[in-house]
Amino acid sequence: MNGAASSADRLTRAFIHLDRLTHNVRLLQNAVGHRSLWPVIKADAYGHGAEIVAHHLLRLGYNTFGVADVEEAVALRQAGIDTTIITLSATLPEHSEALVACGCEPVVCTEEMVEALARAAERAGRRVAVHVKVDTGMGRVGIRPDDVLAFLDRCRAYPALRLRGLMSHFPRADEADKTFSREQIGCFRRIVEVTARYGIEVRHMANSAALLDLPDSHFDAVRPGIALYGLPPSAAIANPRLQALKPVLEWKTRITFLKEVPAGVGLSYGHAFHTARSSLIATVPVGYADGLHRNLSNRCDLLVRGLRCPQVGRITMDMSLLDVTALRGRVRLGDEVVIIGRQDDEEITADDLAEKLGTINYEVVSAISHRVPRIAVGG
Ligand SMILES: *Cc1c(COP(=O)(O)O)cnc(C)c1O
């Protein structure tokens, strides 16, 4: 030991429970039977640590991952992930060299990109496998259903291009009313039929919500993200499997300071909180730069010794305050504090924080910043 601090020594850490990841992926695989399951690990695996998650899923036999872009793909390659990586976001021709060099399978929906990829592949003396994205109703990227055949003809003109996938995406599969999603499935099915002669290898459209609630959307492969991490795509999912999912991430910190404060004292920036009684106040080294959103100030609880303790005063960049008066005589410096996760019978979920912020669990976990080390446990 040379006494140097490592990031794993940080007091605020995210624990990634690999046993729960195993449980979730098996549960989702059971729902799709023999079909391929391609874990989506974009945005650093929704804040869980793409390297940790990919290595674990690889050990379980999963070998095709979805990321956002070539930068995320390169990071995985550098971490030793040498299996199939699909880049899901639309990218520009200037990325084609890098995409080919790292052996990615890009999603394509523009002729410019198709041509640039084909040329880059020719120059590199290899072929590039692509997934053609059709906009069946997402209204973001993708070619229009009417243009699919012409687009595929263009793709086929390049020998260096391999038509690996035909795909689409759902904007509303997480809603209780599946009418629109079913129309999309119908649209995609017709496209699959008319493109049969192109020899496309894999058809895929299901995200987590569709995987759970729309079995007709499974086709040849599914692309779950959020459900892998044990979080619900929304509160409106009907599939009972949802209840069995286990949250993979726990976010914890420790008490670094404790002080008695009399009644009527203003705390933290702006004195947005004043003690109403003599109080015991704890400081924890987690702030908005770690991903604890400042809009949660005075509005969330954290767990200490199995008890919900209110966060008080403005959340600052690096520190936040807790009212631990209820734990007087029992709370100590260094005590564990749970931001997301369980302690005894109490639990705080990513959804609890999302609800207070008017957002979704996806944003809460993916906003946990790189300053917070991800520690794999339960493997
Ligand atoms: C993010 C993403 C997914 C995964 O969505 P979840 O709702 O997290 O399951 C699937 N497909 C595409 C194209 C995506 O961008």
Ligand as a Chemical Component Dictionary entry (heavy atoms), coordinates in Angstrom:
data_LIG
# 
_chem_comp.id                   LIG 
_chem_comp.type                 NON-POLYMER 
_chem_comp.pdbx_formal_charge   0 
_chem_comp.three_letter_code    LIG 
# 
loop_
_chem_comp_atom.comp_id 
_chem_comp_atom.atom_id 
_chem_comp_atom.alt_atom_id 
_chem_comp_atom.type_symbol 
_chem_comp_atom.charge 
_chem_comp_atom.model_Cartn_x 
_chem_comp_atom.model_Cartn_y 
_chem_comp_atom.model_Cartn_z 
_chem_comp_atom.pdbx_ordinal 
LIG C1 C1 C 0 -32.627 2.806  -25.317 1  
LIG C2 C2 C 0 -33.151 1.932  -26.371 2  
LIG C3 C3 C 0 -33.710 0.682  -26.077 3  
LIG C4 C4 C 0 -33.940 0.211  -24.655 4  
LIG O1 O1 O 0 -35.068 0.863  -24.107 5  
LIG P1 P1 P 0 -35.617 0.489  -22.653 6  
LIG O2 O2 O 0 -36.882 1.249  -22.538 7  
LIG O3 O3 O 0 -34.583 0.963  -21.687 8  
LIG O4 O4 O 0 -35.779 -0.974 -22.607 9  
LIG C5 C5 C 0 -34.079 -0.126 -27.128 10 
LIG N1 N1 N 0 -33.930 0.281  -28.419 11 
LIG C6 C6 C 0 -33.406 1.482  -28.738 12 
LIG C7 C7 C 0 -33.276 1.873  -30.155 13 
LIG C8 C8 C 0 -33.016 2.357  -27.733 14 
LIG O5 O5 O 0 -32.510 3.539  -28.058 15 
# 
loop_
_chem_comp_bond.comp_id 
_chem_comp_bond.atom_id_1 
_chem_comp_bond.atom_id_2 
_chem_comp_bond.value_order 
_chem_comp_bond.pdbx_ordinal 
LIG C1 C2 SING 1  
LIG C2 C3 SING 2  
LIG C2 C8 DOUB 3  
LIG C3 C4 SING 4  
LIG C3 C5 DOUB 5  
LIG C4 O1 SING 6  
LIG O1 P1 SING 7  
LIG P1 O2 DOUB 8  
LIG P1 O3 SING 9  
LIG P1 O4 SING 10 
LIG C5 N1 SING 11 
LIG N1 C6 DOUB 12 
LIG C6 C7 SING 13 
LIG C6 C8 SING 14 
LIG C8 O5 SING 15 
# 
